[in-house]
């Protein structure tokens, strides 16, 4: 690594929370993706314990599976994650 000698100045009114609002984790992109997954009954409880995204909608299914859905700006965190047993719903 080497220093560039350039300075980054944060824009007036910048709020990291707003900037990262549609991100999933720490990766932010410029896309617009609606993600819908289905988790097995064995992992539904684990997934339901946590709010994974501010805009998520979670739908428990009669068969015990769980379907969370939300909008994100980068698909990379979903395709590279190690979440237990997700499938496209």
C-alpha positions in Angstrom: 0.0 0.0 0.0 1.1 3.6 -0.6 -0.4 6.9 0.1 -2.0 8.7 -2.8 -1.4 12.2 -1.4 -5.1 12.9 -2.1 -7.6 14.0 0.5 -11.2 12.8 0.7 -13.6 15.4 2.0 -17.0 14.1 3.1 -19.8 16.0 1.3 -22.0 18.3 3.5 -25.0 16.4 4.8 -23.5 13.0 4.1 -25.0 10.3 6.3 -23.4 6.8 6.2 -26.7 5.2 7.4 -28.5 6.7 4.4 -25.7 5.8 2.0 -25.7 2.2 3.1 -29.5 1.8 3.5 -30.0 -0.5 0.5 -26.8 -2.5 1.1 -26.6 -6.0 2.5 -23.8 -6.1 4.9 -20.8 -3.9 4.0 -21.0 -4.1 0.2 -22.7 -1.3 -1.6 -23.5 -1.2 -5.3 -25.4 0.8 -7.8 -27.9 -1.8 -8.8 -31.5 -2.4 -7.8 -32.3 -6.1 -7.0 -35.3 -7.6 -5.3 -34.1 -10.7 -3.5 -36.4 -13.5 -2.4 -35.0 -16.6 -0.7 -36.5 -19.7 0.9 -34.9 -21.2 3.9 -35.5 -24.8 5.0 -37.5 -25.6 8.2 -34.2 -26.6 9.9 -32.8 -23.1 9.4 -35.9 -20.9 9.5 -35.6 -20.3 13.3 -32.0 -19.1 12.9 -32.9 -16.8 10.0 -36.0 -15.4 11.8 -34.0 -14.4 14.9 -32.3 -11.5 13.2 -33.3 -8.6 11.0 -30.9 -9.0 8.1 -32.0 -5.9 6.2 -34.0 -2.8 7.2 -36.5 -3.2 4.4 -37.0 -7.0 4.7 -40.4 -8.7 4.7 -40.3 -12.2 6.2 -43.1 -14.7 5.4 -43.3 -17.9 7.4 -44.7 -20.8 5.3 -47.2 -23.5 6.3 -44.5 -26.2 5.6 -42.1 -24.5 8.2 -39.9 -22.9 5.6 -39.2 -19.1 5.7 -39.2 -16.6 2.8 -37.4 -13.3 3.5 -37.5 -10.7 0.7 -35.9 -7.3 0.4 -34.4 -4.8 -2.1 -30.6 -4.4 -2.2 -28.2 -2.5 -4.4 -25.6 -5.3 -4.9 -26.3 -9.0 -5.5 -22.7 -9.9 -4.6 -23.3 -10.4 -0.8 -26.1 -12.8 -1.5 -24.3 -14.9 -4.1 -21.1 -15.1 -2.1 -22.6 -15.6 1.4 -22.6 -18.7 3.4 -26.2 -18.4 4.7 -27.6 -21.8 5.7 -29.6 -23.6 3.0 -31.0 -20.7 0.9 -32.7 -21.4 -2.4 -34.3 -19.0 -4.8 -38.0 -18.7 -4.0 
